[in-house]
Amino acid sequence: MYFTDRGLEELADRRGEEQVTLAWLADQMQAFVDQHPEFEVPVERLATWLARGGTEDEED
């Protein structure tokens, strides 16, 4: 099991019954990057991947 898997399992266990909007998720991701700017690039990549429906298309 990867370290990330444990975090995702905790998220599902603690918050799995909640319904959230994508706007809420974007706000949470921005707040995380504000607190941890070293993760800006991976968070941006995840946000772009989600926005494109999970495709690998990249526009550089």
C-alpha positions as CSV (number, residue, x, y, z in Angstrom):
1,M,0.0,0.0,0.0
2,Y,1.3,3.4,-0.9
3,F,1.4,6.2,1.6
4,T,-1.2,8.1,-0.6
5,D,-3.6,5.2,-0.3
6,R,-3.7,5.6,3.4
7,G,-4.7,9.3,3.0
8,L,-7.3,8.4,0.5
9,E,-8.7,5.7,2.7
10,E,-8.9,8.1,5.7
11,L,-10.7,10.7,3.5
12,A,-13.2,8.1,2.4
13,D,-13.7,6.8,6.0
14,R,-14.0,10.3,7.6
15,R,-15.9,12.2,4.8
16,G,-17.2,9.5,2.5
17,E,-20.9,10.1,3.2
18,E,-20.6,13.9,2.5
19,Q,-21.6,15.5,-0.8
20,V,-19.4,18.4,-1.9
21,T,-19.3,20.7,-4.9
22,L,-16.4,21.1,-7.2
23,A,-16.2,24.8,-6.1
24,W,-15.7,23.6,-2.5
25,L,-13.0,21.2,-3.6
26,A,-11.3,23.9,-5.6
27,D,-11.4,26.2,-2.5
28,Q,-9.9,23.4,-0.3
29,M,-7.2,22.7,-2.8
30,Q,-6.3,26.4,-3.0
31,A,-6.2,26.7,0.8
32,F,-3.9,23.6,0.8
33,V,-1.5,25.2,-1.7
34,D,-1.6,28.5,0.2
35,Q,-0.4,26.6,3.3
36,H,2.0,24.3,1.3
37,P,3.2,26.2,-1.7
38,E,5.7,23.4,-2.5
39,F,2.8,21.3,-3.7
40,E,1.5,23.9,-6.1
41,V,2.6,22.0,-9.2
42,P,1.1,18.6,-8.3
43,V,-2.2,20.1,-7.1
44,E,-2.4,22.1,-10.3
45,R,-1.8,18.9,-12.3
46,L,-4.5,17.1,-10.4
47,A,-7.0,20.0,-10.8
48,T,-6.3,20.1,-14.6
49,W,-6.7,16.3,-14.8
50,L,-10.0,16.5,-13.0
51,A,-11.2,19.4,-15.1
52,R,-10.5,17.5,-18.3
53,G,-12.4,14.4,-17.1
54,G,-9.4,12.3,-16.3
55,T,-7.7,12.5,-19.6
56,E,-4.0,12.8,-20.1
57,D,-4.3,15.7,-22.6
58,E,-1.7,18.3,-21.8
59,E,-1.5,21.8,-23.3
60,D,1.9,23.2,-22.5
